Amino acid sequence: MTHFGPSLPTDLQISEIITTPYRLPMVGALQWGKHSLLSEAHHVLVKVTLSDGSSGMAEAPPRPTIYGETVQSITAIIAHELAPRLCGESVTQAFDRLQEIKNNQTAKGAVDMAIHCALAHHFGQSLHSYLGTTADRIRVSYILGIGERKSVLAEAERIFEQGVRVLKVKVGRNWQHDLALIDELRTIFGESMALYADANETLSTREAATILRHARDHGLLYCEEPLPIEFIRERATLRAEEIMPLIADDSCFSRRDL
């Protein structure tokens, strides 16, 4: 993890790190992959306070099937390992000290982001100004989960009316249904909606290329994690075919993975 922003004062220390688990009900359940279902988010709010009173907050999202982290593991690793290492430490050393703990990416990531947020407050800046970003607006995508055709299409139309112009379509349980849905979405929205898919490692090596070609021919821009992450050679072969850009997600936990 790396510090972004102005040079740091050496006498500024981290004084407190606290966690607050919370539950966030979702408007509709999100289904993805072969079996995954999320009807409410159980996340952890992380607050970092500096020695001058500046504070910042960030969110740690547990995903046991992807990251192997839970609400309990996040709160425990912060309380028993990260906070004891960082509290009383100069902010100039904090980011290096985070690396003493292996794995636990969402817990460490939330602490990292909360420190940057606190530093922005210390310097009297908004976080995006502190980080040096130049854009004040970015395009966002909306996740369209696996579901019954009519309800999924209705959800897409509702989101389009709210201004979203990029859809990430969860696929992988029934590819005949998925490809028909992609065709319908393209028919409804034309070029006004960008579409890409997230397969969550559900494609087989036998059918992957054929399915991706069909999806590409019907307007799909790219696909996220089409094959299981352990199929390293097969993933390389599929990428080499250059059917469409492939997005890495579940397979990337560090710069080394990239």
Buried (B, 14 or more C-beta within 10 A) or exposed (E): BEBEBEEBBEEBBBBEBBBEBEEEEEEEEBBBBEEBEEEEBEBBBBBBBBBBEBBBBBBBBBEEEBBBBBBEBBBBBBEEBBBEBBBEBBBBBBBEBBEEBEBBBBBBBBBBBBBBBBBBBBEEBEBEEBBEEEEEEEEEBBEBBBBEEEEBBEBBEEBBEEEBBBBBBBBBBEBEBBBEBBBBBBEEBEEEBBBBBBBBBBBEBEEBBEBBBBBBEBBBEBBBBBBBBEBEEBBEBBBEEEBBEBBEEBBEEEEEEE
